[in-house]
């Protein structure tokens, strides 16, 4: 179980960093919903050379391969809830790196998710 927790912590951290980098990189490139097809294709080409987007994609690939490893030895009903740790990290990192406002209601939800993850993780050792 300790192996699962450690690998999932590394995986979730990599995934969260990847998500933050992708969000930041895409916000820098612009809102796709307001663009025509030519604008979207231009942004797609820019995205291919964006260091944030490239590194974010690498971090998400690391998450993916670590996730595959965890699935090879752990029950899905234990491993999948551990991914919810991502919600906790995203709330903290989004506030500091993306300057998002995380409301008290979101923090309350984040605490509930954390409690649920701990409960499910502890049940996996039984």
Buried (B, 14 or more C-beta within 10 A) or exposed (E): EEEBBEBBBEBBBBBBBBBBBBBBBBEEBBEEEEBEEEEEEBBEEBBEEBEBBBBBBBBBEBBEEBBEBBEEEBEEEBBBBBBBBBBBBBBEBBBEEEEBEBEEEBBEBBEEBBEEBEEBBEEBEE
